[in-house]
Amino acid sequence: MANSIPICPLMSAGNEISIVCAQENCAWYMKNYKTCSVYLLAHNAVLDIKEKQNQKTPQ
């Protein structure tokens, strides 16, 4: 999947057709990570949820 075409999660939401990522031409694109900041936000949120679930004591 390294050669797959990146899809814009914001522009594609609610559309039947996926919109191709504009990369450097998009304000949400992070050049340092070579990915969309929306994906990074989602990834960090998942890690945060997992950490909170692991800290939760069983009742």
C-alpha positions in Angstrom: 0.0 0.0 0.0 3.0 2.3 0.0 2.2 3.2 -3.6 -1.5 3.8 -3.0 -3.1 7.2 -3.9 -3.8 9.2 -0.7 -7.4 10.1 -0.1 -8.5 13.4 1.5 -10.6 12.5 4.6 -12.2 15.9 4.8 -13.2 16.3 1.1 -14.3 12.7 0.8 -16.5 12.6 3.9 -20.1 12.2 2.8 -19.2 11.7 -0.9 -19.7 8.6 -2.9 -16.4 9.4 -4.8 -13.1 9.6 -2.9 -11.2 12.9 -3.4 -7.5 12.7 -4.0 -5.3 14.4 -1.4 -3.8 17.8 -2.6 -0.8 17.2 -0.3 1.5 20.3 -0.2 -1.4 22.4 -1.6 -3.6 21.7 1.4 -3.4 23.5 4.7 -4.0 20.2 6.6 -1.1 18.4 5.0 2.0 18.0 7.2 5.1 17.8 5.1 7.3 16.5 7.9 5.1 13.5 8.4 4.1 13.2 4.7 0.5 12.7 5.7 -2.7 14.6 6.6 -3.0 16.1 10.0 -6.5 14.7 10.3 -5.1 11.2 10.2 -2.6 12.2 12.9 -5.3 13.6 15.0 -7.3 10.4 14.7 -4.3 8.2 15.4 -3.4 10.2 18.5 -7.0 10.1 19.7 -7.0 6.3 19.4 -3.8 6.0 21.4 -5.3 8.3 24.0 -8.4 6.2 24.3 -6.4 3.0 24.5 -4.3 4.5 27.3 -7.3 5.6 29.2 -8.9 2.1 28.9 -5.7 0.5 30.2 -5.7 2.8 33.2 -9.3 2.1 34.1 -9.6 -0.4 36.9 -12.1 -3.3 36.5 -15.3 -2.9 38.6 
